[in-house]
Amino acid sequence: MAGNRRVTVREIAAETGMSIATVSRALNDHQAVTPATRALVRDAAERLRARTGAAARPKGGAVFVRCPYILTDYFGLIVSSIAETLTLHGRQLVLTAGEAAQRTPLLADLDGRDGVTGVIVILPPDPGADLVELQRRRMPFVVVDPRTILPRDIVSVSAAHFAGARRITAHLVELGHRRIGVVGGPTEWLASDNRLAGHNAALADVGVLPSAELLRTVEPSTERGHRAAAELLDLPEPPTALVCFNDKAAVGALRAAAERGLRVPADLSVTGFDDLDLAQATGLTTVRQPLREMGRMAVSLLVRLLEQHELDALHVELATELVIRSSTAPPRPA
């Protein structure tokens, strides 16, 4: 079923170029039909159901945006950009966000919302099976900044985490740093893995092996960044620089350095990631993520899905930019 209308045998016959009798036998698992023919008929039926389902959705219908986080500067920038772009496309926004959204699974959150024609999910904490199930329901959706590796045919948009992390560590390496501590993000996050890989790649370029002693993984917050940075700075041989998962963790690292009488950047270089307002206020060297563009791109990809346009690029990565400020300098001479 698609909407209130069934896909007919005649439509499947026209889609495949087969006779109505052959299609009917294939759908009824007649023994005279080969497995290959039966597969062709079923694939055609699925395509027609998808088209009919899309046609049944109201033009200019609502888009359900799910951001199960408090709308701070990071998530607020993405959601605001999505809202503005949906308005330009004449589509209504249905938003759920914050802790309430964290307590409700994606599919349960979506069920019962009438008039929704598409979905945008931001850094979804939901199991990958929920996204696969959403796809099975043929609901067009886009994932912004996926937390885990997605199936190839699920559409997503994110920043180029690997390239951004590699560039900021390369900046420290070019200044002369070799003992660089990492305040990384949660190990189960795709962005954490990619940024750590980028950091390690920049070290490998100058023949430096990564050290487990210099790595701490935390939830990205100011307080946890402070705690992790304190552990690294209290090592018998502390790092000369810290790369932090985001700007908030970096601000925590700045506080840990100040508590130990370390001057930034004379005694310690500190970097962040995101380029939020607090990075600009504290003079933090960081990586600028195109957060607003991620929101705009998510809407663009979703509208193309809703209008049944073909997408060749399903996993879109947007370029990041290194922003050098006053928190990095060459290491102090031994």
Secondary structure, 3 states (H helix, E strand, C coil): CECCECCCHHHHHHHHCCCHHHHHHHHCCCCCCCHHHHHHHHHHHHHHHHHHHHHHCCCCCEEEEEECCCCCHHHHHHHHHHHHHHHHCCCCEEEEECHHHHHCCHHHHHCCCCCEEEEEEECCCCCHHHHHHHHHCCCCEEEECCCCCCCCCCCEEEECHHHHHHHHHHHHHHHCCCCEEEEECCCCCHHHHHHHHHHHHHHHCCCCCCCHHHEEECCCCHHHHHHHHHHHHCCCCCCCEEEECCHHHHHHHHHHHHHCCCCCCCCCEEECCECCHHHHHCCCEEEECCHHHHHHHHHHHHHHHHCCCCCCCCEEEECCEEECCCCCCCCCCC
